[in-house]
Amino acid sequence: MARRTVYIETYGCALNFADTAIMKTALLNHGYEIVDKIEDADIIIINTCTVRLDTEEKMSKRILALGKYSKEKNKELVVAGCMATAQPYKVKKLAPHAHLVATYNVHRVIEAIEKRIDLLEEPSKPKTLFMPNPRMMLRGLIAEIPLVDGCLGDCSFCITKLARRHVYSRPMEQITSLIQQLVRRGVVEIRLTGQDVAVYGVDIAGRRLLPTLMRKIMDIPGDFMVRIGMMSPDQLEPVLDEFIDALRHPRFFKFVHLPVQSGDDNVLKIMKRRYSVDQYRALVKEIRSKIPGVMIATDIIVGHPGEDEEAFQNTVRLVEELRFERVHLAQYTPRPRTVAAGLPQVPDPVKKKRSKILGEIIARIGLEEHRRFIGSRARVLVVSPGERGGLDAKMFNYMPVILPPNSARPGSWCNVEITDATWYDLRGRVLECTEPG
Ligand code: SF4
């Protein structure tokens, strides 16, 4: 019998791409073939994201189109991921014949296909025990390893809480073994991802194990760098000293992603974030005082319910004060089945205006900070051919430096001179490189 063929489309963040790697591994293990063209497939899988309203709209259109196409061509359709988990009713309306696979069931995708069932119940065996094939995790010389799915928070704006309800940590031996295999395949940048990597371990050991894992990673031989993913400030606080100690090791990019979301205590309360602005400020100051040159990346939502003009100005003041090295700015959009969606909303034009004001401040600060680098020298790791034609390289603190095309080999370490800067990144000229070993 000919092998059954599967076409997969993936949307969203690193966690979804990691889930696709798990599905691909399971499919290959069971004799299915993955194909690049939808026309060649017997089965279509769409791995969905629903983080914002515009994402949901885009997903809905795609699911509708795939629903029609799969019916016409007599192909099977599987809808996996966050939208299938958090909004199954909506997906079923768009494509009634599709089989749904929740984020925590991606390792069981074969059952959905072969038994033609939905998999929306929590599994008895967590997916984090399933070992993905490292080949499926590669993105050139970069690989993303999901440490932990889910978080301990209950933020009023977040739909992901519905899609990834419980904390599932990947066993430590599995992570170190994956890193070893990836490094053997030439990976030079490993990203440890999760919604909140600071909670890594609470489900398997009853305590936070991120610093312990980091110490284990220091002992793995090879020339590679590791970037630690997003951490909730209140979850990092209990292990801050240990974390800072571990982050000092040269194996780790001096990069800390600590979403603040708002610079106003009242809004933080409405958001159900479990820290105050003062606590957050203290964390940032402590990290900066102990790790010189560290990049603090943060996330900010403007226009959350309860954000009046004064609250917005408090956020502006915090951004001006802390001068974050990186800010991911988003306008709030109501998500179904979340607390914030039921609260009085900030009008759209106000959200837009605030987003524009803050966006300009972030760009101004970025440019001021980055211009200081012009004329200086830096050592960078070349990680990939860049999207805009040049080469993407990273400084010790994960600051991106774009180099001219073909001026170095991906995987090499180079000394560069910084020649220009934008609000987002730096531009450089290669002086000399060490070839990848
Ligand atoms: S976890 Fe959030 S961002 Fe990632 S795929 Fe799900 S909804 Fe999208």
Boltz pocket constraint, residues with backbone or C-beta under 6 A from the ligand:
constraints:
  - pocket:
      binder: B
      contacts: [[A, 11], [A, 12], [A, 13], [A, 14], [A, 15], [A, 16], [A, 48], [A, 49], [A, 50], [A, 51], [A, 82], [A, 160], [A, 163]]
      max_distance: 6.0
